[in-house]
């Protein structure tokens, strides 16, 4: 029988959620587990898991093998599990039986191990939201908060269905934004690859042919050949340098929070994509906020939670400013208008929702309106980007080809 948690001492490995609902983890030196929990609580961390560091490193979570733990569980799998669990609960199945069916459906995948762990915690007497909160990387603070409110009100089945719908909308919106960004990036990468191939293999072949001309080459041809020489000499160092730069940039993005926040602020100012990203962030904010209020979460607490789930630092900071203003007695729509971040239509619809007592439904309507605008913007950007990108590609690739064939044209005119 393991020793009580209080008797453990030394270093403790913990996982939990910070004040903004973001998952955090680390190692803490404390006298015992109680002191470790108190220290984390003082730092604003809601502890989901706390283990002695040596035990946490040596023993995997129950029901999950080391091989399973390394596999990735996708957001789509979590949404599918949520939808299935809601359907089974609405059909009248007990929670443990519904979890057993979900585990068998997941099979030997990593999701099956995760669900087995959750099922063990629930069977031991924990509530569902407490079992989910022990896995903050899979179930964020918003998910756990909604489940907790639903368990208290006895409407877990309907709330899980609502969470599944919310997650499906969020995934669809994210996919549309990524598709709008992926198309120009893919075309530019193809253009760069074609240009590199021309510079490294086609230009040297033309250069050998031009050596027998005995005349001075045109200026565009000389420029292209000089660029090809520079690229040929730098090629052995260019690829490792780019790889190192990309890896360093990714590490800085993940570890240095101000860099990511600055990039998010700049992204909203981009000429074409800035409006799209702003609409997507506002749609996510409105849908999350409306879902929280519909679940019975208090207004101030909902504003604090939605700040961490907004997906953009500008919207998140505006949410915290609105929270402070509402806490001091201001109305929600007046506080939103004072930030200067939310559009007038969203502010006016929020005011109508406050006056009629249908704020949660009105926020969902704001989200739907912005999601339709995202659809229209993606369609418009795709139709505009395609001819613009093709024109740029034609100028770049066509310019290279013309520069290489200029000596041939001159030789033909002389003959």
Secondary structure, 3 states (H helix, E strand, C coil): CCCCHHHCCEEEEEEEECCCCCEEEEEEEECCHHHHHHHHHHCCCEEEEEEEHHHHHHCCCCCCCHHHHCCCCCHHHHHHHHHHHHHHHHCCCCHHHHHHHHHHHHCCCHHHHHHHHHHHHHHCCCCHHHHHHCCCCCCCHHHHHHHHHHHHHCCHHHHHHHHHHHHHHHHHHHHHHHHHHHHHHHHHHHHHHHHHHHHHHHHHHHHHHHCCCCCCCCHHHHHHHHHHHHHHHHHHHHHHHHHHHHHHHHHHHHHCHHHHHHHHHHHCCCCCHHHHHHHHHHHHHHHHHHHHHHCCCCHHHHHHHHHHHCCCHHHHHHHHHHHHHHHCCCCHHHHHHHHCCCCHHHHHHHHHHHHHCCHHHHHHHHHHHHHHHHHHHHHHHHHHHHHHHHHHHHHHHHHHHHHHHHHHHHHHHHC
